[in-house]
């Protein structure tokens, strides 16, 4: 899953301002020879235009990112449909759930997202990022923890170990839902 020269992540273009100002992804990707492709939001519905995604998907696309829900118009995007198209070309999906999570518990199995992220504080939890990631893309990422935890999937993406106070506070989220 890590992008390499000649690979392409696809990410939605949701604001006209981004046409003239490069996104952070482009700034990081371009010097490394990674192409970032963006697709448009349908101006009539506020929904990501699936036809636009189809137009930029091919075997070079390794990662497709999308927001689960628009934080501007509240449109819930068809994540399962986006995921099916991405998976058909061998791409991994990373879904930003920060605008959706406060309104409902996402069914990650139904959505088919490979990576789903949101901020715990949006659901009355601590200021902590939450990421659900399928085992296969997680194993493709480099180990960020201690070398002896390399084979322990749940420890690989926690460089310094968990912040125990914040982990304990996450229990309040269950009360919210």
C-alpha angles and dihedrals in degrees: 000000000000106000119247134185109295094027124107135211115204117216132173121258102219104165131050088222089069090065091073100028119059115237118239088253091059091048091054097038103045098065088051094053094251116140118219114206121196131196129203134249113240103251092211098055106019087231124126106266105243091196088059090053091049089053094058101037119104139134091286093064109100102168133032118191127191140159114248089217135012112248089206106049100011093236110160108223122224096252096169090054092046090049094050091053092046093047090050089067094040097258128143120231125225113190126197105216098173094111095041103043096072090058102046147347107267117230098227094188092054092045092051092213116163092204125020122182138181141152115263092214089065087069096043095270130121123292093275135126118240121206128178111193131178114241096246098059091038090057091052091058118085118259108262096182135067114316091242090060094056093109093045103086097198092055099044096084097044106083098184100024125257124314095240096202092054092044089053090050092055088079088078089068090068088057090053094053 
